[in-house]
Amino acid sequence: MVVYMRSVLLTWLLLCGGPAYSWSAPEPLHAAQQRTITESQAASAALRAVPGKVLGVQKIQNGERVLYKVKILTDDGRVRIVTVDGSTGNVLSR
């Protein structure tokens, strides 16, 4: 019975042209519309690279690229600036 029902369904789909909906690939995002990480995610990435306390996070638009500058007070009292890529979350400089 199950085999018969599958045959009927497949025949019907072939005769009717398939489902009534169509699917198309999503439009690629323009570079300026690409997703960026949040300030909190940038701070977390920076803290993994340089342990300490976050003093501030600044979002910088560099052309179509988004960067975050994260200011960290290290455990030994130094202030470090960590640059994080806004689209990947990768640390670019410490």
HTML snippet that shows the backbone in 3Dmol.js (N, CA, C, O; Angstrom):
<script src="https://3Dmol.org/build/3Dmol-min.js"></script>
<div id="view" style="width:600px;height:400px;position:relative"></div>
<script>
const pdb = `
ATOM      1  N   MET A   1       0.823  -1.192   0.000  1.00  0.00           N
ATOM      2  CA  MET A   1       0.000   0.000   0.000  1.00  0.00           C
ATOM      3  C   MET A   1       0.869   1.259   0.000  1.00  0.00           C
ATOM      4  O   MET A   1       0.579   2.218  -0.715  1.00  0.00           O
ATOM      5  N   VAL A   2       1.946   1.250   0.813  1.00  0.00           N
ATOM      6  CA  VAL A   2       2.814   2.427   0.894  1.00  0.00           C
ATOM      7  C   VAL A   2       3.505   2.663  -0.445  1.00  0.00           C
ATOM      8  O   VAL A   2       3.623   3.804  -0.891  1.00  0.00           O
ATOM      9  N   VAL A   3       3.957   1.598  -1.081  1.00  0.00           N
ATOM     10  CA  VAL A   3       4.616   1.722  -2.378  1.00  0.00           C
ATOM     11  C   VAL A   3       3.644   2.299  -3.399  1.00  0.00           C
ATOM     12  O   VAL A   3       4.020   3.156  -4.199  1.00  0.00           O
ATOM     13  N   TYR A   4       2.405   1.837  -3.377  1.00  0.00           N
ATOM     14  CA  TYR A   4       1.380   2.335  -4.293  1.00  0.00           C
ATOM     15  C   TYR A   4       1.145   3.832  -4.072  1.00  0.00           C
ATOM     16  O   TYR A   4       1.048   4.587  -5.039  1.00  0.00           O
ATOM     17  N   MET A   5       1.052   4.268  -2.810  1.00  0.00           N
ATOM     18  CA  MET A   5       0.809   5.681  -2.498  1.00  0.00           C
ATOM     19  C   MET A   5       1.981   6.545  -2.962  1.00  0.00           C
ATOM     20  O   MET A   5       1.780   7.645  -3.476  1.00  0.00           O
ATOM     21  N   ARG A   6       3.190   6.052  -2.782  1.00  0.00           N
ATOM     22  CA  ARG A   6       4.361   6.808  -3.256  1.00  0.00           C
ATOM     23  C   ARG A   6       4.312   6.953  -4.767  1.00  0.00           C
ATOM     24  O   ARG A   6       4.613   8.021  -5.300  1.00  0.00           O
ATOM     25  N   SER A   7       3.932   5.883  -5.462  1.00  0.00           N
ATOM     26  CA  SER A   7       3.841   5.924  -6.928  1.00  0.00           C
ATOM     27  C   SER A   7       2.807   6.943  -7.370  1.00  0.00           C
ATOM     28  O   SER A   7       3.042   7.723  -8.293  1.00  0.00           O
ATOM     29  N   VAL A   8       1.674   6.929  -6.713  1.00  0.00           N
ATOM     30  CA  VAL A   8       0.616   7.875  -7.058  1.00  0.00           C
ATOM     31  C   VAL A   8       1.080   9.304  -6.808  1.00  0.00           C
ATOM     32  O   VAL A   8       0.844  10.185  -7.634  1.00  0.00           O
ATOM     33  N   LEU A   9       1.730   9.538  -5.690  1.00  0.00           N
ATOM     34  CA  LEU A   9       2.207  10.875  -5.355  1.00  0.00           C
ATOM     35  C   LEU A   9       3.254  11.350  -6.357  1.00  0.00           C
ATOM     36  O   LEU A   9       3.191  12.486  -6.828  1.00  0.00           O
ATOM     37  N   LEU A  10       4.206  10.500  -6.682  1.00  0.00           N
ATOM     38  CA  LEU A  10       5.239  10.882  -7.643  1.00  0.00           C
ATOM     39  C   LEU A  10       4.645  11.144  -9.020  1.00  0.00           C
ATOM     40  O   LEU A  10       5.044  12.090  -9.699  1.00  0.00           O
ATOM     41  N   THR A  11       3.699  10.314  -9.434  1.00  0.00           N
ATOM     42  CA  THR A  11       3.035  10.526 -10.725  1.00  0.00           C
ATOM     43  C   THR A  11       2.293  11.847 -10.720  1.00  0.00           C
ATOM     44  O   THR A  11       2.369  12.607 -11.686  1.00  0.00           O
ATOM     45  N   TRP A  12       1.584  12.125  -9.656  1.00  0.00           N
ATOM     46  CA  TRP A  12       0.847  13.376  -9.553  1.00  0.00           C
ATOM     47  C   TRP A  12       1.790  14.572  -9.617  1.00  0.00           C
ATOM     48  O   TRP A  12       1.501  15.551 -10.304  1.00  0.00           O
ATOM     49  N   LEU A  13       2.930  14.502  -8.898  1.00  0.00           N
ATOM     50  CA  LEU A  13       3.889  15.605  -8.909  1.00  0.00           C
ATOM     51  C   LEU A  13       4.455  15.813 -10.304  1.00  0.00           C
ATOM     52  O   LEU A  13       4.619  16.951 -10.745  1.00  0.00           O
ATOM     53  N   LEU A  14       4.756  14.720 -11.002  1.00  0.00           N
ATOM     54  CA  LEU A  14       5.293  14.843 -12.350  1.00  0.00           C
ATOM     55  C   LEU A  14       4.274  15.447 -13.308  1.00  0.00           C
ATOM     56  O   LEU A  14       4.624  16.287 -14.137  1.00  0.00           O
ATOM     57  N   LEU A  15       3.022  15.026 -13.199  1.00  0.00           N
ATOM     58  CA  LEU A  15       1.986  15.520 -14.095  1.00  0.00           C
ATOM     59  C   LEU A  15       1.599  16.962 -13.810  1.00  0.00           C
ATOM     60  O   LEU A  15       1.289  17.725 -14.726  1.00  0.00           O
ATOM     61  N   CYS A  16       1.620  17.323 -12.559  1.00  0.00           N
ATOM     62  CA  CYS A  16       1.194  18.676 -12.168  1.00  0.00           C
ATOM     63  C   CYS A  16       2.340  19.675 -12.164  1.00  0.00           C
ATOM     64  O   CYS A  16       2.124  20.865 -11.935  1.00  0.00           O
ATOM     65  N   GLY A  17       3.526  19.214 -12.408  1.00  0.00           N
ATOM     66  CA  GLY A  17       4.659  20.141 -12.449  1.00  0.00           C
ATOM     67  C   GLY A  17       5.277  20.405 -11.095  1.00  0.00           C
ATOM     68  O   GLY A  17       5.988  21.398 -10.937  1.00  0.00           O
ATOM     69  N   GLY A  18       5.040  19.580 -10.142  1.00  0.00           N
ATOM     70  CA  GLY A  18       5.680  19.751  -8.838  1.00  0.00           C
ATOM     71  C   GLY A  18       4.876  20.647  -7.931  1.00  0.00           C
ATOM     72  O   GLY A  18       3.732  20.985  -8.235  1.00  0.00           O
ATOM     73  N   PRO A  19       5.463  21.029  -6.829  1.00  0.00           N
ATOM     74  CA  PRO A  19       4.758  21.861  -5.864  1.00  0.00           C
ATOM     75  C   PRO A  19       4.442  23.240  -6.439  1.00  0.00           C
ATOM     76  O   PRO A  19       5.060  23.679  -7.409  1.00  0.00           O
ATOM     77  N   ALA A  20       3.490  23.903  -5.837  1.00  0.00           N
ATOM     78  CA  ALA A  20       3.028  25.199  -6.326  1.00  0.00           C
ATOM     79  C   ALA A  20       3.973  26.338  -5.972  1.00  0.00           C
ATOM     80  O   ALA A  20       3.751  27.468  -6.407  1.00  0.00           O
ATOM     81  N   TYR A  21       4.990  26.084  -5.219  1.00  0.00           N
ATOM     82  CA  TYR A  21       5.924  27.135  -4.838  1.00  0.00           C
ATOM     83  C   TYR A  21       7.242  26.927  -5.571  1.00  0.00           C
ATOM     84  O   TYR A  21       7.525  25.841  -6.076  1.00  0.00           O
ATOM     85  N   SER A  22       8.023  27.962  -5.619  1.00  0.00           N
ATOM     86  CA  SER A  22       9.356  27.841  -6.211  1.00  0.00           C
ATOM     87  C   SER A  22      10.360  28.409  -5.227  1.00  0.00           C
ATOM     88  O   SER A  22      10.020  29.244  -4.388  1.00  0.00           O
ATOM     89  N   TRP A  23      11.568  27.964  -5.332  1.00  0.00           N
ATOM     90  CA  TRP A  23      12.630  28.418  -4.441  1.00  0.00           C
ATOM     91  C   TRP A  23      13.731  29.007  -5.272  1.00  0.00           C
ATOM     92  O   TRP A  23      14.113  28.449  -6.300  1.00  0.00           O
ATOM     93  N   SER A  24      14.235  30.110  -4.841  1.00  0.00           N
ATOM     94  CA  SER A  24      15.400  30.695  -5.507  1.00  0.00           C
ATOM     95  C   SER A  24      16.420  31.044  -4.437  1.00  0.00           C
ATOM     96  O   SER A  24      16.074  31.318  -3.288  1.00  0.00           O
ATOM     97  N   ALA A  25      17.659  31.029  -4.829  1.00  0.00           N
ATOM     98  CA  ALA A  25      18.739  31.332  -3.887  1.00  0.00           C
ATOM     99  C   ALA A  25      18.607  32.771  -3.419  1.00  0.00           C
ATOM    100  O   ALA A  25      18.204  33.638  -4.195  1.00  0.00           O
ATOM    101  N   PRO A  26      18.942  33.038  -2.154  1.00  0.00           N
ATOM    102  CA  PRO A  26      18.859  34.416  -1.666  1.00  0.00           C
ATOM    103  C   PRO A  26      19.874  35.301  -2.369  1.00  0.00           C
ATOM    104  O   PRO A  26      20.946  34.851  -2.774  1.00  0.00           O
ATOM    105  N   GLU A  27      19.515  36.554  -2.502  1.00  0.00           N
ATOM    106  CA  GLU A  27      20.421  37.518  -3.107  1.00  0.00           C
ATOM    107  C   GLU A  27      21.634  37.701  -2.207  1.00  0.00           C
ATOM    108  O   GLU A  27      21.491  37.775  -0.987  1.00  0.00           O
ATOM    109  N   PRO A  28      22.835  37.777  -2.794  1.00  0.00           N
ATOM    110  CA  PRO A  28      24.005  38.031  -1.951  1.00  0.00           C
ATOM    111  C   PRO A  28      23.929  39.429  -1.351  1.00  0.00           C
ATOM    112  O   PRO A  28      23.459  40.369  -1.992  1.00  0.00           O
ATOM    113  N   LEU A  29      24.391  39.548  -0.133  1.00  0.00           N
ATOM    114  CA  LEU A  29      24.370  40.852   0.526  1.00  0.00           C
ATOM    115  C   LEU A  29      25.472  41.734  -0.028  1.00  0.00           C
ATOM    116  O   LEU A  29      26.580  41.276  -0.308  1.00  0.00           O
ATOM    117  N   HIS A  30      25.148  42.993  -0.179  1.00  0.00           N
ATOM    118  CA  HIS A  30      26.166  43.968  -0.534  1.00  0.00           C
ATOM    119  C   HIS A  30      27.161  44.023   0.615  1.00  0.00           C
ATOM    120  O   HIS A  30      26.793  43.768   1.762  1.00  0.00           O
ATOM    121  N   ALA A  31      28.389  44.345   0.331  1.00  0.00           N
ATOM    122  CA  ALA A  31      29.428  44.321   1.361  1.00  0.00           C
ATOM    123  C   ALA A  31      29.054  45.180   2.565  1.00  0.00           C
ATOM    124  O   ALA A  31      29.364  44.821   3.701  1.00  0.00           O
ATOM    125  N   ALA A  32      28.395  46.302   2.326  1.00  0.00           N
ATOM    126  CA  ALA A  32      28.019  47.179   3.439  1.00  0.00           C
ATOM    127  C   ALA A  32      26.882  46.581   4.265  1.00  0.00           C
ATOM    128  O   ALA A  32      26.671  46.986   5.408  1.00  0.00           O
ATOM    129  N   GLN A  33      26.137  45.607   3.692  1.00  0.00           N
ATOM    130  CA  GLN A  33      25.011  45.009   4.392  1.00  0.00           C
ATOM    131  C   GLN A  33      25.387  43.701   5.082  1.00  0.00           C
ATOM    132  O   GLN A  33      24.546  43.097   5.748  1.00  0.00           O
ATOM    133  N   GLN A  34      26.630  43.252   4.938  1.00  0.00           N
ATOM    134  CA  GLN A  34      27.022  41.990   5.531  1.00  0.00           C
ATOM    135  C   GLN A  34      26.910  42.069   7.037  1.00  0.00           C
ATOM    136  O   GLN A  34      27.024  43.139   7.634  1.00  0.00           O
ATOM    137  N   ARG A  35      26.686  40.915   7.639  1.00  0.00           N
ATOM    138  CA  ARG A  35      26.535  40.878   9.092  1.00  0.00           C
ATOM    139  C   ARG A  35      27.827  41.264   9.789  1.00  0.00           C
ATOM    140  O   ARG A  35      28.929  40.974   9.323  1.00  0.00           O
ATOM    141  N   THR A  36      27.653  41.922  10.911  1.00  0.00           N
ATOM    142  CA  THR A  36      28.801  42.239  11.743  1.00  0.00           C
ATOM    143  C   THR A  36      28.539  41.686  13.137  1.00  0.00           C
ATOM    144  O   THR A  36      27.394  41.509  13.554  1.00  0.00           O
ATOM    145  N   ILE A  37      29.624  41.422  13.838  1.00  0.00           N
ATOM    146  CA  ILE A  37      29.493  40.945  15.207  1.00  0.00           C
ATOM    147  C   ILE A  37      29.095  42.115  16.092  1.00  0.00           C
ATOM    148  O   ILE A  37      29.204  43.273  15.688  1.00  0.00           O
ATOM    149  N   THR A  38      28.635  41.815  17.293  1.00  0.00           N
ATOM    150  CA  THR A  38      28.239  42.864  18.238  1.00  0.00           C
ATOM    151  C   THR A  38      29.460  43.370  18.997  1.00  0.00           C
ATOM    152  O   THR A  38      30.528  42.759  18.955  1.00  0.00           O
ATOM    153  N   GLU A  39      29.292  44.480  19.684  1.00  0.00           N
ATOM    154  CA  GLU A  39      30.371  45.001  20.521  1.00  0.00           C
ATOM    155  C   GLU A  39      30.756  43.999  21.598  1.00  0.00           C
ATOM    156  O   GLU A  39      31.934  43.840  21.919  1.00  0.00           O
ATOM    157  N   SER A  40      29.759  43.327  22.150  1.00  0.00           N
ATOM    158  CA  SER A  40      30.015  42.327  23.183  1.00  0.00           C
ATOM    159  C   SER A  40      30.837  41.161  22.637  1.00  0.00           C
ATOM    160  O   SER A  40      31.744  40.670  23.310  1.00  0.00           O
ATOM    161  N   GLN A  41      30.522  40.721  21.423  1.00  0.00           N
ATOM    162  CA  GLN A  41      31.295  39.636  20.811  1.00  0.00           C
ATOM    163  C   GLN A  41      32.719  40.079  20.504  1.00  0.00           C
ATOM    164  O   GLN A  41      33.659  39.298  20.650  1.00  0.00           O
ATOM    165  N   ALA A  42      32.882  41.324  20.083  1.00  0.00           N
ATOM    166  CA  ALA A  42      34.221  41.859  19.822  1.00  0.00           C
ATOM    167  C   ALA A  42      35.029  41.930  21.117  1.00  0.00           C
ATOM    168  O   ALA A  42      36.219  41.615  21.126  1.00  0.00           O
ATOM    169  N   ALA A  43      34.385  42.342  22.203  1.00  0.00           N
ATOM    170  CA  ALA A  43      35.062  42.417  23.500  1.00  0.00           C
ATOM    171  C   ALA A  43      35.489  41.018  23.960  1.00  0.00           C
ATOM    172  O   ALA A  43      36.588  40.850  24.488  1.00  0.00           O
ATOM    173  N   SER A  44      34.635  40.028  23.766  1.00  0.00           N
ATOM    174  CA  SER A  44      34.964  38.651  24.152  1.00  0.00           C
ATOM    175  C   SER A  44      36.154  38.126  23.358  1.00  0.00           C
ATOM    176  O   SER A  44      37.040  37.478  23.915  1.00  0.00           O
ATOM    177  N   ALA A  45      36.174  38.404  22.058  1.00  0.00           N
ATOM    178  CA  ALA A  45      37.293  37.972  21.216  1.00  0.00           C
ATOM    179  C   ALA A  45      38.583  38.639  21.665  1.00  0.00           C
ATOM    180  O   ALA A  45      39.634  38.000  21.718  1.00  0.00           O
ATOM    181  N   ALA A  46      38.503  39.925  21.990  1.00  0.00           N
ATOM    182  CA  ALA A  46      39.690  40.653  22.437  1.00  0.00           C
ATOM    183  C   ALA A  46      40.203  40.111  23.774  1.00  0.00           C
ATOM    184  O   ALA A  46      41.411  39.989  23.980  1.00  0.00           O
ATOM    185  N   LEU A  47      39.275  39.788  24.680  1.00  0.00           N
ATOM    186  CA  LEU A  47      39.680  39.265  25.993  1.00  0.00           C
ATOM    187  C   LEU A  47      40.320  37.881  25.887  1.00  0.00           C
ATOM    188  O   LEU A  47      41.169  37.528  26.704  1.00  0.00           O
ATOM    189  N   ARG A  48      39.918  37.099  24.888  1.00  0.00           N
ATOM    190  CA  ARG A  48      40.574  35.804  24.684  1.00  0.00           C
ATOM    191  C   ARG A  48      42.018  35.999  24.252  1.00  0.00           C
ATOM    192  O   ARG A  48      42.880  35.181  24.571  1.00  0.00           O
ATOM    193  N   ALA A  49      42.286  37.085  23.522  1.00  0.00           N
ATOM    194  CA  ALA A  49      43.643  37.367  23.056  1.00  0.00           C
ATOM    195  C   ALA A  49      44.484  38.072  24.110  1.00  0.00           C
ATOM    196  O   ALA A  49      45.678  37.805  24.244  1.00  0.00           O
ATOM    197  N   VAL A  50      43.847  38.983  24.865  1.00  0.00           N
ATOM    198  CA  VAL A  50      44.549  39.763  25.888  1.00  0.00           C
ATOM    199  C   VAL A  50      43.682  39.778  27.138  1.00  0.00           C
ATOM    200  O   VAL A  50      42.730  40.555  27.218  1.00  0.00           O
ATOM    201  N   PRO A  51      43.992  38.937  28.112  1.00  0.00           N
ATOM    202  CA  PRO A  51      43.188  38.902  29.344  1.00  0.00           C
ATOM    203  C   PRO A  51      43.268  40.221  30.117  1.00  0.00           C
ATOM    204  O   PRO A  51      44.301  40.890  30.122  1.00  0.00           O
ATOM    205  N   GLY A  52      42.170  40.576  30.760  1.00  0.00           N
ATOM    206  CA  GLY A  52      42.113  41.799  31.556  1.00  0.00           C
ATOM    207  C   GLY A  52      40.690  42.271  31.703  1.00  0.00           C
ATOM    208  O   GLY A  52      39.754  41.472  31.737  1.00  0.00           O
ATOM    209  N   LYS A  53      40.534  43.596  31.790  1.00  0.00           N
ATOM    210  CA  LYS A  53      39.218  44.206  31.954  1.00  0.00           C
ATOM    211  C   LYS A  53      38.978  45.161  30.787  1.00  0.00           C
ATOM    212  O   LYS A  53      39.829  45.991  30.470  1.00  0.00           O
ATOM    213  N   VAL A  54      37.807  45.035  30.150  1.00  0.00           N
ATOM    214  CA  VAL A  54      37.480  45.903  29.022  1.00  0.00           C
ATOM    215  C   VAL A  54      37.134  47.292  29.537  1.00  0.00           C
ATOM    216  O   VAL A  54      36.261  47.455  30.390  1.00  0.00           O
ATOM    217  N   LEU A  55      37.833  48.291  29.005  1.00  0.00           N
ATOM    218  CA  LEU A  55      37.573  49.677  29.371  1.00  0.00           C
ATOM    219  C   LEU A  55      36.612  50.343  28.389  1.00  0.00           C
ATOM    220  O   LEU A  55      35.884  51.267  28.752  1.00  0.00           O
ATOM    221  N   GLY A  56      36.615  49.871  27.152  1.00  0.00           N
ATOM    222  CA  GLY A  56      35.723  50.454  26.150  1.00  0.00           C
ATOM    223  C   GLY A  56      35.836  49.739  24.817  1.00  0.00           C
ATOM    224  O   GLY A  56      36.831  49.078  24.522  1.00  0.00           O
ATOM    225  N   VAL A  57      34.789  49.891  24.021  1.00  0.00           N
ATOM    226  CA  VAL A  57      34.755  49.311  22.678  1.00  0.00           C
ATOM    227  C   VAL A  57      34.300  50.398  21.722  1.00  0.00           C
ATOM    228  O   VAL A  57      33.303  51.076  21.971  1.00  0.00           O
ATOM    229  N   GLN A  58      35.034  50.564  20.622  1.00  0.00           N
ATOM    230  CA  GLN A  58      34.679  51.569  19.621  1.00  0.00           C
ATOM    231  C   GLN A  58      34.518  50.872  18.271  1.00  0.00           C
ATOM    232  O   GLN A  58      35.409  50.150  17.822  1.00  0.00           O
ATOM    233  N   LYS A  59      33.372  51.099  17.630  1.00  0.00           N
ATOM    234  CA  LYS A  59      33.109  50.544  16.300  1.00  0.00           C
ATOM    235  C   LYS A  59      33.596  51.547  15.266  1.00  0.00           C
ATOM    236  O   LYS A  59      33.270  52.732  15.336  1.00  0.00           O
ATOM    237  N   ILE A  60      34.380  51.064  14.303  1.00  0.00           N
ATOM    238  CA  ILE A  60      34.944  51.935  13.281  1.00  0.00           C
ATOM    239  C   ILE A  60      34.547  51.404  11.905  1.00  0.00           C
ATOM    240  O   ILE A  60      34.737  50.225  11.605  1.00  0.00           O
ATOM    241  N   GLN A  61      33.994  52.292  11.074  1.00  0.00           N
ATOM    242  CA  GLN A  61      33.662  51.934   9.701  1.00  0.00           C
ATOM    243  C   GLN A  61      34.827  52.389   8.834  1.00  0.00           C
ATOM    244  O   GLN A  61      35.085  53.586   8.713  1.00  0.00           O
ATOM    245  N   ASN A  62      35.536  51.428   8.226  1.00  0.00           N
ATOM    246  CA  ASN A  62      36.688  51.717   7.389  1.00  0.00           C
ATOM    247  C   ASN A  62      36.325  51.335   5.959  1.00  0.00           C
ATOM    248  O   ASN A  62      36.576  50.209   5.528  1.00  0.00           O
ATOM    249  N   GLY A  63      35.730  52.279   5.225  1.00  0.00           N
ATOM    250  CA  GLY A  63      35.195  51.951   3.903  1.00  0.00           C
ATOM    251  C   GLY A  63      34.000  51.037   4.093  1.00  0.00           C
ATOM    252  O   GLY A  63      33.035  51.397   4.767  1.00  0.00           O
ATOM    253  N   GLU A  64      34.064  49.857   3.497  1.00  0.00           N
ATOM    254  CA  GLU A  64      32.990  48.884   3.666  1.00  0.00           C
ATOM    255  C   GLU A  64      33.304  47.894   4.777  1.00  0.00           C
ATOM    256  O   GLU A  64      32.501  47.002   5.049  1.00  0.00           O
ATOM    257  N   ARG A  65      34.432  48.031   5.409  1.00  0.00           N
ATOM    258  CA  ARG A  65      34.875  47.115   6.450  1.00  0.00           C
ATOM    259  C   ARG A  65      34.564  47.691   7.831  1.00  0.00           C
ATOM    260  O   ARG A  65      34.733  48.886   8.072  1.00  0.00           O
ATOM    261  N   VAL A  66      34.108  46.822   8.729  1.00  0.00           N
ATOM    262  CA  VAL A  66      33.826  47.231  10.102  1.00  0.00           C
ATOM    263  C   VAL A  66      34.915  46.654  11.004  1.00  0.00           C
ATOM    264  O   VAL A  66      35.226  45.465  10.946  1.00  0.00           O
ATOM    265  N   LEU A  67      35.482  47.516  11.830  1.00  0.00           N
ATOM    266  CA  LEU A  67      36.491  47.108  12.807  1.00  0.00           C
ATOM    267  C   LEU A  67      36.033  47.549  14.187  1.00  0.00           C
ATOM    268  O   LEU A  67      35.283  48.514  14.330  1.00  0.00           O
ATOM    269  N   TYR A  68      36.491  46.836  15.186  1.00  0.00           N
ATOM    270  CA  TYR A  68      36.268  47.241  16.572  1.00  0.00           C
ATOM    271  C   TYR A  68      37.624  47.457  17.231  1.00  0.00           C
ATOM    272  O   TYR A  68      38.524  46.625  17.115  1.00  0.00           O
ATOM    273  N   LYS A  69      37.757  48.576  17.920  1.00  0.00           N
ATOM    274  CA  LYS A  69      38.933  48.846  18.751  1.00  0.00           C
ATOM    275  C   LYS A  69      38.495  48.624  20.195  1.00  0.00           C
ATOM    276  O   LYS A  69      37.613  49.317  20.701  1.00  0.00           O
ATOM    277  N   VAL A  70      39.119  47.654  20.847  1.00  0.00           N
ATOM    278  CA  VAL A  70      38.757  47.297  22.217  1.00  0.00           C
ATOM    279  C   VAL A  70      39.915  47.686  23.129  1.00  0.00           C
ATOM    280  O   VAL A  70      41.041  47.219  22.962  1.00  0.00           O
ATOM    281  N   LYS A  71      39.615  48.556  24.104  1.00  0.00           N
ATOM    282  CA  LYS A  71      40.629  49.002  25.060  1.00  0.00           C
ATOM    283  C   LYS A  71      40.542  48.114  26.298  1.00  0.00           C
ATOM    284  O   LYS A  71      39.488  47.997  26.923  1.00  0.00           O
ATOM    285  N   ILE A  72      41.682  47.483  26.643  1.00  0.00           N
ATOM    286  CA  ILE A  72      41.726  46.532  27.758  1.00  0.00           C
ATOM    287  C   ILE A  72      42.782  46.960  28.764  1.00  0.00           C
ATOM    288  O   ILE A  72      43.894  47.332  28.391  1.00  0.00           O
ATOM    289  N   LEU A  73      42.421  46.905  30.056  1.00  0.00           N
ATOM    290  CA  LEU A  73      43.365  47.098  31.146  1.00  0.00           C
ATOM    291  C   LEU A  73      43.844  45.714  31.558  1.00  0.00           C
ATOM    292  O   LEU A  73      43.066  44.913  32.075  1.00  0.00           O
ATOM    293  N   THR A  74      45.128  45.432  31.327  1.00  0.00           N
ATOM    294  CA  THR A  74      45.655  44.108  31.632  1.00  0.00           C
ATOM    295  C   THR A  74      45.874  43.955  33.132  1.00  0.00           C
ATOM    296  O   THR A  74      45.839  44.933  33.880  1.00  0.00           O
ATOM    297  N   ASP A  75      46.101  42.714  33.563  1.00  0.00           N
ATOM    298  CA  ASP A  75      46.289  42.426  34.984  1.00  0.00           C
ATOM    299  C   ASP A  75      47.542  43.100  35.557  1.00  0.00           C
ATOM    300  O   ASP A  75      47.617  43.353  36.759  1.00  0.00           O
ATOM    301  N   ASP A  76      48.528  43.391  34.691  1.00  0.00           N
ATOM    302  CA  ASP A  76      49.735  44.056  35.181  1.00  0.00           C
ATOM    303  C   ASP A  76      49.639  45.582  35.080  1.00  0.00           C
ATOM    304  O   ASP A  76      50.642  46.276  35.249  1.00  0.00           O
ATOM    305  N   GLY A  77      48.433  46.112  34.803  1.00  0.00           N
ATOM    306  CA  GLY A  77      48.205  47.554  34.835  1.00  0.00           C
ATOM    307  C   GLY A  77      48.432  48.282  33.526  1.00  0.00           C
ATOM    308  O   GLY A  77      48.309  49.506  33.488  1.00  0.00           O
ATOM    309  N   ARG A  78      48.757  47.581  32.454  1.00  0.00           N
ATOM    310  CA  ARG A  78      48.963  48.244  31.170  1.00  0.00           C
ATOM    311  C   ARG A  78      47.640  48.341  30.413  1.00  0.00           C
ATOM    312  O   ARG A  78      46.738  47.527  30.611  1.00  0.00           O
ATOM    313  N   VAL A  79      47.538  49.343  29.549  1.00  0.00           N
ATOM    314  CA  VAL A  79      46.366  49.499  28.685  1.00  0.00           C
ATOM    315  C   VAL A  79      46.770  49.031  27.293  1.00  0.00           C
ATOM    316  O   VAL A  79      47.768  49.487  26.735  1.00  0.00           O
ATOM    317  N   ARG A  80      45.983  48.117  26.742  1.00  0.00           N
ATOM    318  CA  ARG A  80      46.256  47.569  25.407  1.00  0.00           C
ATOM    319  C   ARG A  80      45.052  47.842  24.521  1.00  0.00           C
ATOM    320  O   ARG A  80      43.911  47.801  24.984  1.00  0.00           O
ATOM    321  N   ILE A  81      45.304  48.118  23.254  1.00  0.00           N
ATOM    322  CA  ILE A  81      44.255  48.290  22.251  1.00  0.00           C
ATOM    323  C   ILE A  81      44.285  47.061  21.345  1.00  0.00           C
ATOM    324  O   ILE A  81      45.314  46.737  20.752  1.00  0.00           O
ATOM    325  N   VAL A  82      43.143  46.383  21.249  1.00  0.00           N
ATOM    326  CA  VAL A  82      43.027  45.191  20.417  1.00  0.00           C
ATOM    327  C   VAL A  82      42.061  45.511  19.283  1.00  0.00           C
ATOM    328  O   VAL A  82      40.962  46.013  19.517  1.00  0.00           O
ATOM    329  N   THR A  83      42.476  45.220  18.056  1.00  0.00           N
ATOM    330  CA  THR A  83      41.626  45.446  16.888  1.00  0.00           C
ATOM    331  C   THR A  83      40.985  44.128  16.488  1.00  0.00           C
ATOM    332  O   THR A  83      41.670  43.118  16.322  1.00  0.00           O
ATOM    333  N   VAL A  84      39.650  44.145  16.333  1.00  0.00           N
ATOM    334  CA  VAL A  84      38.883  42.948  15.993  1.00  0.00           C
ATOM    335  C   VAL A  84      38.134  43.197  14.688  1.00  0.00           C
ATOM    336  O   VAL A  84      37.505  44.242  14.517  1.00  0.00           O
ATOM    337  N   ASP A  85      38.202  42.234  13.769  1.00  0.00           N
ATOM    338  CA  ASP A  85      37.466  42.312  12.510  1.00  0.00           C
ATOM    339  C   ASP A  85      35.973  42.170  12.811  1.00  0.00           C
ATOM    340  O   ASP A  85      35.558  41.216  13.469  1.00  0.00           O
ATOM    341  N   GLY A  86      35.174  43.115  12.330  1.00  0.00           N
ATOM    342  CA  GLY A  86      33.747  43.129  12.633  1.00  0.00           C
ATOM    343  C   GLY A  86      32.932  42.068  11.928  1.00  0.00           C
ATOM    344  O   GLY A  86      31.831  41.748  12.378  1.00  0.00           O
ATOM    345  N   SER A  87      33.431  41.516  10.845  1.00  0.00           N
ATOM    346  CA  SER A  87      32.663  40.500  10.139  1.00  0.00           C
ATOM    347  C   SER A  87      33.032  39.086  10.558  1.00  0.00           C
ATOM    348  O   SER A  87      32.182  38.196  10.515  1.00  0.00           O
ATOM    349  N   THR A  88      34.277  38.856  10.964  1.00  0.00           N
ATOM    350  CA  THR A  88      34.713  37.501  11.317  1.00  0.00           C
ATOM    351  C   THR A  88      34.915  37.302  12.811  1.00  0.00           C
ATOM    352  O   THR A  88      34.818  36.178  13.306  1.00  0.00           O
ATOM    353  N   GLY A  89      35.194  38.378  13.532  1.00  0.00           N
ATOM    354  CA  GLY A  89      35.500  38.255  14.951  1.00  0.00           C
ATOM    355  C   GLY A  89      36.953  37.903  15.215  1.00  0.00           C
ATOM    356  O   GLY A  89      37.342  37.657  16.357  1.00  0.00           O
ATOM    357  N   ASN A  90      37.755  37.879  14.157  1.00  0.00           N
ATOM    358  CA  ASN A  90      39.172  37.565  14.316  1.00  0.00           C
ATOM    359  C   ASN A  90      39.932  38.771  14.873  1.00  0.00           C
ATOM    360  O   ASN A  90      39.651  39.915  14.515  1.00  0.00           O
ATOM    361  N   VAL A  91      40.895  38.496  15.749  1.00  0.00           N
ATOM    362  CA  VAL A  91      41.750  39.553  16.285  1.00  0.00           C
ATOM    363  C   VAL A  91      42.794  39.882  15.238  1.00  0.00           C
ATOM    364  O   VAL A  91      43.523  39.006  14.772  1.00  0.00           O
ATOM    365  N   LEU A  92      42.860  41.168  14.868  1.00  0.00           N
ATOM    366  CA  LEU A  92      43.798  41.596  13.820  1.00  0.00           C
ATOM    367  C   LEU A  92      45.101  42.116  14.402  1.00  0.00           C
ATOM    368  O   LEU A  92      46.168  41.926  13.818  1.00  0.00           O
ATOM    369  N   SER A  93      45.017  42.772  15.551  1.00  0.00           N
ATOM    370  CA  SER A  93      46.233  43.257  16.214  1.00  0.00           C
ATOM    371  C   SER A  93      45.994  43.324  17.708  1.00  0.00           C
ATOM    372  O   SER A  93      44.863  43.485  18.167  1.00  0.00           O
ATOM    373  N   ARG A  94      47.087  43.195  18.466  1.00  0.00           N
ATOM    374  CA  ARG A  94      47.015  43.237  19.923  1.00  0.00           C
ATOM    375  C   ARG A  94      47.868  44.350  20.460  1.00  0.00           C
ATOM    376  O   ARG A  94      47.936  44.545  21.674  1.00  0.00           O
TER     377      ARG A  94
END
`;
const viewer = $3Dmol.createViewer("view");
viewer.addModel(pdb, "pdb");
viewer.setStyle({}, {cartoon: {color: "spectrum"}});
viewer.zoomTo();
viewer.render();
</script>
